[in-house]
Amino acid sequence: MAQILDGKKLATTMQAKMQTEVAAIKEKDGTVPGLVVILVGEDPASQIYVRNKEVAASKMGIYSKVDRRPETITEAELLALIEKYNQDEQFHGILVQLPLPAHIDEEKVILAIDPKKDVDGFHPLNIGRLFTGDPVMIPCTPYGIMKLLAAYDISVAGKNAVVIGRSNIVGKPMAHLLLQENATVTIAHSKTQNLPEIAKKADILVAAVGVGHLVDESYVKEGAVVIDVGMNRDANNKLIGDVDFEAVKPMADFITPVPGGVGPMTITMLLYQTIKAYRLQKS
Ligand code: GUN
């Protein structure tokens, strides 16, 4: 029976440590790390994510501001707003909550963020540094997964890792972080043939596809480490992962639950990187 990778517990431990770090920074510098979250429109899921970020930031003593803008904001106005925060020394991290309304080009928005303040790690400069093996700002979800593996002493070097999903936010950076730790990495996606067969070769399987309970026992090798990034709603509006937890748990060595696995780590890494950005900008 698999051991649970308890992201909630690790997030609590890390957040307590970060709270102490922020207090020490305040004592020494008389200032604290600052994070601004720009939220455009009324997407209900985004509202919840942003609220959670705000609560966690204030718990840690990080100065945070949510700048809410209407759905009707123009691209030019949003770019000008980002430039304002690029220049504002109170804020060491800038996060623009995605998705954005269809009339705004996400790529342009990401490019406008000063790479030093890009706590999401989405700017092409930060992605490039990750791909060349010299990362600075790292996308928070895959970064949190690496911290979770490390906390449970799960070695990655030489292992077969299969990442299902190739998004810029999770799948691609996840694959590169695993590669950097010397895993042999396969990226699978919606066009992959024989997906269960490929997934079954994984010592470390990361599911980041957004299809509820896709990964069942036919996808998992005995003794695998199974990481579930999925946040899907079932017919009863219950939060479910990409992994059929009950079906997979008896075969895996380690498994993340949903909720309480990857999710709490993502927010923690965002604030971790806000502190990192503060240090980089102060030095
Ligand atoms: N929307 C969903 N996840 C994320 C994330 O990690 N960062 C941003 N900026 N938007 C998101």
Boltz pocket constraint, residues with backbone or C-beta under 6 A from the ligand:
constraints:
  - pocket:
      binder: B
      contacts: [[A, 95], [A, 96], [A, 97], [A, 98], [A, 99], [A, 120], [A, 140], [A, 141], [A, 169]]
      max_distance: 6.0
